[in-house]
Amino acid sequence: MSNGIRSATIAEQLLSVEAAAERLDTKPRFVRRLIAERRIEYHKVGRHVRISESALADFIAAGKVSQLTSADLRPKLKGAA
């Protein structure tokens, strides 16, 4: 591992369950459920669980739903007479 990659990884902020819940505007129980279901990446630091900012950003991005366009709303007509 090169020094640049290692220092970037170490410098990344690790959030507690409570801090991650605050960023998501949810209760800590929701974040704990995400961890238990392995729906979000986390780190064990001794007995503590921490979530990296990038893992939280990845989780948010994975849940993004694109908006519909007018073309999506029109039925696709195949061979209509």
HUURFEN-V87926 format. One record per residue. RES is the residue in one small letter. PHI is phi in whole degrees, 0 to 359 (none if undefined). PSI is psi in degrees with one decimal (* if undefined). D_LAST is the distance of its C-alpha to the last C-alpha in whole Angstrom. Layout:
BEGIN
res: (RES,RES)
phi: (PHI,PHI)
psi: (PSI,PSI)
d_last: (D_LAST,D_LAST)
END
This chain:
BEGIN
res: (m,s,n,g,i,r,s,a,t,i,a,e,q,l,l,s,v,e,a,a,a,e,r,l,d,t,k,p,r,f,v,r,r,l,i,a,e,r,r,i,e,y,h,k,v,g,r,h,v,r,i,s,e,s,a,l,a,d,f,i,a,a,g,k,v,s,q,l,t,s,a,d,l,r,p,k,l,k,g,a,a)
phi: (none,281,300,297,291,297,292,293,292,293,286,294,288,257,255,287,301,295,293,295,297,296,295,274,59,228,273,303,301,298,295,298,292,301,293,298,274,56,267,221,284,216,237,264,240,66,272,271,248,230,240,285,300,291,294,293,296,296,297,295,295,293,267,291,246,287,285,279,255,296,294,290,278,284,294,277,264,244,64,286,271)
psi: (130.6,159.4,-38.9,-43.9,-42.7,-45.0,-33.2,-38.3,-43.6,-36.8,-15.1,137.7,130.1,130.9,144.4,167.9,-41.7,-41.4,-39.5,-40.8,-38.9,-41.7,-33.7,-5.8,46.7,-178.7,153.1,-29.4,-38.5,-44.8,-40.4,-36.1,-40.3,-41.0,-46.5,-36.1,1.4,39.8,-7.9,142.7,139.8,168.0,141.2,125.3,92.4,-124.1,-9.6,152.5,131.9,148.6,127.6,153.7,-37.1,-36.2,-38.0,-41.9,-40.3,-41.0,-43.5,-43.7,-35.2,-24.2,4.0,132.5,125.6,150.4,154.7,147.0,170.0,-30.0,-32.5,-28.6,-26.9,135.8,144.4,115.6,124.9,115.4,31.7,140.0,*)
d_last: (64,65,67,64,61,64,65,62,61,64,64,60,61,61,60,61,59,60,59,56,55,56,54,51,52,52,55,57,56,52,54,56,53,51,54,54,51,51,48,50,53,56,60,63,66,69,68,66,62,61,57,57,55,53,52,51,49,47,46,45,43,41,40,38,35,33,31,27,25,23,20,22,21,17,15,13,10,9,6,4,0)
END
